[in-house]
Amino acid sequence: MKVLHRYLLIGRHMSAAIFEAPPNEESLLKITLPFSSFGVAHIVPAMTIEDAIKQM
């Protein structure tokens, strides 16, 4: 697993992390479990705009 970026969403009381991880539960727990006392983690797949345009 590799964390690429972390962001604090100003005025939203939320943070966001962009990471690469294998598609299994263990790797996702490694990134979310330390923050579980702060709220619910939402994990969604993402891609760059350039890759999305290529897929069209």
Secondary structure per residue as TSV (DSSP state, phi and psi in degrees):
chain	resnum	aa	ss	phi	psi
A	1	M	-	360.0	140.1
A	2	K	E	-136.6	120.1
A	3	V	E	-82.2	123.1
A	4	L	E	-90.7	-43.0
A	5	H	E	-153.2	152.2
A	6	R	E	-128.0	140.2
A	7	Y	E	-133.0	148.7
A	8	L	E	-107.5	123.1
A	9	L	E	-85.4	100.5
A	10	I	T	-59.4	130.4
A	11	G	T	81.0	-2.4
A	12	R	T	-111.6	-8.6
A	13	H	T	54.9	40.8
A	14	M	E	-137.9	156.0
A	15	S	E	-123.5	160.9
A	16	A	E	-136.9	144.2
A	17	A	E	-128.1	136.4
A	18	I	E	-105.6	121.6
A	19	F	E	-144.1	158.8
A	20	E	E	-109.1	131.0
A	21	A	-	-150.8	150.0
A	22	P	-	-63.0	149.8
A	23	P	S	-78.9	67.1
A	24	N	S	-140.5	161.2
A	25	E	H	-64.4	-38.6
A	26	E	H	-59.9	-44.6
A	27	S	H	-67.9	-36.1
A	28	L	H	-70.4	-34.7
A	29	L	H	-66.5	-33.6
A	30	K	H	-60.6	-34.8
A	31	I	H	-86.8	-30.6
A	32	T	H	-98.4	-32.9
A	33	L	G	-57.5	-41.4
A	34	P	G	-60.8	-19.7
A	35	F	G	-108.4	9.1
A	36	S	G	-64.2	-25.1
A	37	S	G	-75.7	-11.6
A	38	F	G	-91.4	-14.0
A	39	G	-	151.3	-166.8
A	40	V	-	-92.2	129.9
A	41	A	-	-85.2	135.4
A	42	H	-	-113.6	122.8
A	43	I	-	-116.6	125.2
A	44	V	-	-135.0	141.8
A	45	P	-	-69.9	151.9
A	46	A	-	-146.7	160.6
A	47	M	-	-146.5	163.9
A	48	T	-	-69.8	158.4
A	49	I	H	-58.4	-41.4
A	50	E	H	-60.8	-44.1
A	51	D	H	-66.9	-36.5
A	52	A	H	-64.2	-40.2
A	53	I	H	-64.7	-39.4
A	54	K	H	-62.5	-31.9
A	55	Q	H	-74.5	-17.7
A	56	M	-	-75.2	360.0
